[in-house]
Amino acid sequence: MTEGLAVPRDLDLGNRSRALKQLKVQSAAHSQMVAMIKQVLPEREAGLLIGSRPWPLLAARMQQLGEHHGTDTVAQHLNRLTTGTSWQEATGSALVGRLVDATSCP
């Protein structure tokens, strides 16, 4: 999940706002990513993914993808969550893990 990202040694995923700053995720890009996730996933699952501990890393990865290939590519990537639905078979904490995996897979 961190491949190709500039991850600081002291990255603090326990402090979301600090982690987003450490990963240089821009506020506007973050808001756009949150909105895209909310368009693709049901409300509960969107909240679980956005609230997950690795979310700052996913946000940084999506920002990087958007910078290199455009926001349409990010949207296309996220739209795969509606077709690749293995995450729907999970419950509880396994659901969060599957959502993170599905989102971070190229």
N, C-alpha and C positions, 0 to 999 in steps of 0.2 A: 504494500500500500504506500510505502514511502519512496519507492524507486523513482528517481528523477526529481524528487523534492528536496529543497534545502531545509533540512530539519535540524533545528538547533539542539545541541546536546541537552539543554535544560528544558526541553519542551514539556509543558505542564498541561496534559490533557484533562486534568482535574479542574482546571480553571479555564473554562471555555473562552471567555473574552481575551484572556492573556494568550491562550494557544492560538487563537485566530490572528492576533497581532504578531505573535512570534513567527507565524507562517506567512505573514504579510498578505492575508486575505483582506481585500478591500471591502469596505462596508457596502458599496453599491453592488459589487459582484456577489457578495454574500446574500444580500436581500433578493437578488435575482435568482440565485440558486435555490433558496428556500421557496420562493414562489413557484419555480419549476417543479420542485419535489412535490409541493402541495397540489399541483395540477395533475401529476402523474399517479400518485398514490392515494389510497383512501386516507381520510383524516387521521385515523389512529396510527396507521403505519407510517405516514409522513411524520407525525409527531415523534414516534419511536426512533426513526432514523435521524431526524434533525437533533433530537435530544440525546443521541448515543454518544458515548465517550469518544469514539474515533471520528465524530463529525468534523472537527476542524481539519483533520487530514483529508477527508473526502472533499471538503470545501476547497482546500488548497489544490487538490488534484483537479477538481472541476474548473477552478479558476485558471489553472495552467492549460487545461484542454481548450478552454474558451479563448485564451490569449493566443494560442498557437493555431487553432482551427476554427474559431468563431463560436458564438453562442448557439447557432443552429446545430452544430456538432454535439454540444453538450445536451441540448434538448433531444436529439436523436438517441444519444447514449442513454439518457434517462427514460425515454419512451420504451426501451427494451424491457424495463421493469414490468410493463403491462403484458408483454408476450412471454418472457421468461419468468414464470410464476412459481418456481420451486420454493421461493420464500413463503408462499401462501400456505404451504404444508406444515410450517413450523408454528410453534406457540411459545409464549413466554420469552425468556432470554434468548432462546434459539432463534426466534423470529428476528430479533435485532441483529444477531450475527449473520443470518442469511441475507437480510436486507443490506447490511454493510458489504458483504461479499458480492452480492448482485450489483450493487452500485459501483464498487471499485473494479470490477472485472472489465477489461477492455472489450 
